[in-house]
């Protein structure tokens, strides 16, 4: 008689509704099974766009378990941090950096968006969740309950923080931070000043952004023992997935298109994102008009990092998706000496300096979006940039050498977009 395989189970909930269960097997299998009551509820909150009742094949997708080896399914994997923040959590948990099930156990109470993953007692696990050879076992946390339990996707060191009495405090277990605070980089100079400036310029060109701030480092309370450069400011951006203690559901486009984080640069293009926004979001035309503005602004600002994880949907009514506000807009060119490309293909090209208005017209055509509805928004953003940016840049806090390089970038753009 073969030995049964040990398995641990997490319950997934969304706005108080049971979505389903994630079973993590000792062999490395991770199985996501949707609860019957979730599948059968036509008014269910949207877990991911592909599970919305109006999305093609949604019911078929929900009917069968989602099985992956070693890693979690991309919809869940993309909720976890990358880079130094993941390393910090893995070290504290004493687990391998790729043990995503264990990371989800630890971070499941404060994930991006509104999904919550809760450890289950053995006796509470429904029989249909487990395979025949499974031997369920209790889930245990190996780090104290008072420790930090927030998860923020991405590679940069950043913290979910709450503001209190003029200072910013890292969110602890059971708390929701209303700010994402990004500390200065040990690799690149003045990143907080760069991002604040780029985001402010984007806003002037008609891009929707959350509230942003520069925060003096001495106002950040009880940071973990990480190496930081001698810089004055951190960058803070208000979380659009939090309203007080309430969680607002979101998902990035790596989740939407079912791609893992390492595929964020080479597995999709801007036409695919536009098609999803136009066909499957509540305000489809307005969302692609805003998307077009952001694509142009990323070219104008020399941001080469607008990959799949830097575009998101938000579900303000818990069911219908809309384009989330912009985030992570940085003039990356100043950190990469010969950078000339944006992150994903736009009409078959990634070249900033070759981009013309014709590329945007072809992009709209490939995405089946009326060009007449897009062109005025591009013209408006370009006029605002040409009119407002030169003076605004002079008064913003970006490093002076970075300002010079951005101005040279404007001179080198095609005449269609030159500032």
N, C-alpha and C positions, 0 to 999 in steps of 0.2 A: 504494500500500500504506500503510495507516494505521500511525502510530507506536504502539508498545506502551506501555501505561500502567505507570509504576513503582509497585511495591508492596513493602511491608515486612511481615514476618510475625513474630508472637510465638507461642510454644508455651505452652499453658495446662496446668499440672499440678496435681493435688490429691492430697496424701498419697502422692506418688510415681507416681500413675496419670496417664497422658496423657489429658486431657479433650478437647483439640482445639486449634484454631489461630485467631488473630485476624489477619486480613489488612487492613492499612491502605493504601488506594489514594491516590495523589496527588490524585485528584479529590475526595476526602473520604469516599468509601465505606468503611465498616468492616464486614467480613464475618467472622462467627464460624461456623466449621465444626467439627462434632464428629467426633472420630476414630472409625473403625468399631469398633475394639477397645473403646472406651468405650461406644458405643451397644449393643453386643452383650453386654456384661458385666452380667448380672442382679444381681451383687453389687457393683456399682460404688459408690464413695463418692458422696454426693449433692452435685452441683454447685449446684443450686438446687431448691427444693421441687418445681417444675413438671417437673423431670427425674427425680424419684424413680420407680422402676418401678411403684409403686402409684398414682401420681397420674394422673388422667384425661388421655389423649392424650399421655402422656410420650414414647412411642416416635415418634409423628408429629412432635412438636416437635423431637426430636433428629435426625430424618431429613433435614431441609432446613436450609440455612444461615440464620443470623439476620443480616439485612442492615439497616444503618442508614446514614443520610447525616449527615456531619459529626460527630455524637456517636457514642459507643459505645452498644451495647445497654444498657438500664437495669440489667441484672444486673451489668455491668462498670462502667458510668458511676457507679453509686452507691458504688463502692469508692474513688472519688477524692475529695479534699477539696474543700470549697467555700470561698468567702470569702477572708479574708486568707492562710490557709495555701496555698491554690491560687495566689494572686497571688505569694506568695513563691517557690514552686517555678517558676512560669511565668517570672518575672523572671530567676531563676538559669539557666534553660534557654534563655532568649531565644526563647521561643515564645509564640504567642497563648494567652490564658487558656482558650480553648475547644478547643485542640488536644489532645483527650483521648487520642488514640492515642500522642502523644509523651509525655504525662504517664504513661500506663500503662507505656511503655517504661522510664521512669526510676524509677517507684515499684513496679514489678511484683514485686520480691523481698520486700517487706514490706507487703503489703496487709492490710486487715482480714480476719479469717478465715484460711483455709488455702490459698487459691488463689495460685499463683505464675505470673507471666508472664515468660517468658525469651526474649530475642532469638534468632532462628534464623539460622544461616549459610545462604546461598543454596542450596548443594548439599544441605542436609538437609531442605528443604521438600518434602513429598509433592506429587506432580503434581495430585492431586484438590483441593488447597487453592486453587489458582490458576485464575483465569478465563483464557480463550484469549488475551485481549489484554494479559495481565500480563507485565511484565518485572521479576522479583524483584531486589531490591537489599539489600545488607547493612544491618543496623541498627547505628547508632552512638550512643553516649552522649556528650552534649556537656558534661557536668559530671564532675569527677574522681571516681574510684571510692571515695575516702575520704569523700565527702560524705554527707549524710543522705538516706536512701532510704526513709523510712517514709511510709505514707499513712494518714491518719485522716479518716474522713468527718465532715462537719459544717462549720459556719461559724465556730466559735470557734477562736481561736489555741490550739493544744495540741500536745503533743509526746509521742512514744513514747520512754520513758526507762527506763534500768536503774539500780537502786540499787547503790551500791558505796561502802563505807567511809563511810557516813553522808551521802553526796551522791548526787544524781541526774544521770545523764549521758545526753545524747541518743543514741539508737540510731544507729549508723553502718551502712554497707553490710555485710550479712552477719550482723548482730546482731538479736536480738529483744528489744525492751523489754518489761518485765513491768508497767509502769505507764503510764497516760495521765496526763500532768500538764497542767493548764489554768492558764495564767497570768492575772493580773488583767486586767480589761477597761479600755480607754481610754475607753469609752463609758458604762459603767455601774459604779456604786460597789459594791465588796465582793462581787463575784459569787462568788469562791471560798468565802467565809464563808456566803453564801446557799445555794449548792449543797450544801455539807457539812451544813448544818443541815437542809435539806429532805430530803436523803437519809437522815440519821440519824432524823428523825421518821418517814419512810416505813418504815424498818426496824422501828421500835417498833410500827408498825401492822400488821406481818406481811408486809411487802414484802421479797422476796428481793433483796439487793444484794451486790455484791462488797465487798472490803475497801476502805475509803476513809481518806484522811488529809488533814490540812492540813500543808503543807510550807513552811517558811520560804524566802523567795526566795533568800537567800544560800546555800542548799544546792543550788541548781540550777546546774550547771556548764556554761559555754560556750554560753549561749543565743545564737541569731543576733541581729544588730543590729536589734531591733524596739523600738518605743516602748512603754514600760510605765509605768503610774502608780506613785506612791510608796505601795505597799501591802505589808504584811508577808508575806502568805500566798498560795501557789498551792494549787489543789485537785488531789489525786492519787487516782486510782481504779485498782485492780488490773485488768489486762486479763483478761477471762474467755475471750478467744480465744488465750491463750498459756499453756502449761504448761512452764516452763523455756524451752528452745529449740524445743519442739514447738508447731506451730500447730494450733489447734482451729477447725474451720470454723464460720462463722456467716453469716447474711445478714439485713439489715434488711427491714422490710415493704414498703419501696419496691421492693426487689429482688423479693420474693415476689410482689407484685401487679403487677410490671412497669411501674413508674411512674418518671419522672425526678425528680431532687431538687426541681425547681421545682414539681412536682405534689404535694408531700408534705402540703399542707394541704387540698386541695380535690378530690381524686380518689378518695376512699374514706371509709368510716366505721368506727366501732368494731364494728358488727355483722359486717362483712366480716372483720375481723381475728379476731373470736371464732369465726366459722365455720371459718376455716382452722385455728385452734388446736384446736378441738373434733374436727374430722373427720380431720385429717391429721398430727397430732403424736402421739408415742408415748404420752404420758400426757395424753390430750386433756382429760379432766374436771379433773384437777389444774391443768393449764395455764390453762383458762378461769376456774377459781376464783381463781388468782393474778392473772390479768388483771383480773377484776372488782375485787379489792382495789386494784390499782393505779389503775384508773379512779376509784374513790372517793377514794383518797388524792390524786390529782391535783386533784380538785375541792376537797378540804379544804385543800390547800396552795396553791391559786390558781396552779397551773402551767398556763399556756395554750399550752405548746409540746410537748405529747405527740403529735406528728405521726407520719407513717409511718416516718420514719427513726429515731425514738426508741423503737421496739419491734423486737426481733430474735428470730430463731430461732438455736439452737445445735445442733450435731450431735456430741454427746459420743462416740458410737460410730461416727462418720463417715458414718452412713447415716440414722439416725432423728432427726427434728427434735424439739426441746423448746423451750419458752419460755426465752429467755436471761434472766439477772438484769437488774434495772432499772438504768437509767443516765440521766443528763441530767434529773433531777428538780430543778427550780428554781422558787422562788416568783417567777414572771415578773411578776405584778401590780405589784410594787413599782417596776418599771422602765417600765411602760406605764400612765399615769395613769388611763385610763378602761377598762382591760381588764376584761371580765366573762365571757369565753368560753374554753372549752377548744378544743383544736385541731381535732378532728373531730366529726362529728355523733354524738350518743348518742340513739337513738330520735327522730331528727328535730330535736334541739335542741342548742345549744352553750352555753346560758346556765347559768353556775354557780348563780346565785341563784334560778333557777326549777327546778333539778334536785331531784327527789324520789326516794324509793324506787320509786315507780311507773315512773319512767323506766328504772330498772335492770330491773324486771320485764318491761317491754315490750322492752327490749334483749335479754334472755334469750330471750323468745318469738320475736323475729325471727331470732335465731341458732339456734333449735331446741335450746336448752340447758335442761334441767330447772331451773325456778326454785327448787325445794326444795333443789337442790344448790348454788345460788349464795347465797341469802339468808343462811344462817348465817355465811358468810365475810364478807359485808358487815357483818353485825351485830358480828362479832368485831373487825374492823378499826375500826369506829366506836367500840366500847367501849374498845378500846386507846387510840385517839386522845383520847377524852374523859377517860380516866383518866390517861394518861401524858404527853400533849403539853404541857399548861400548865406543869407543873413542869420538864419537859425543855427546853422553849424558853427558859425563864429562865436555864438554865445553859449553853446553846449559844452559839456565837460570832457568830451573825447580828447585823448592824448593828441598833442599838436602834430606830431609826426603822422599819426593816423589820419588826422584831418587833411594833411597835405596829400597823402596817398589817395584818399577818397576823392579829393578834387581832381587829381590827375586821372583817376578812373572815369570821372564824369567827362573829361576832355576826350578820352579815348573811345567812348561809346560811339556807335553808329549815329549819324546825324538825326535819325528818327528819335533817338533817346538822349542825345547829348544835353548836358545842363551847363 
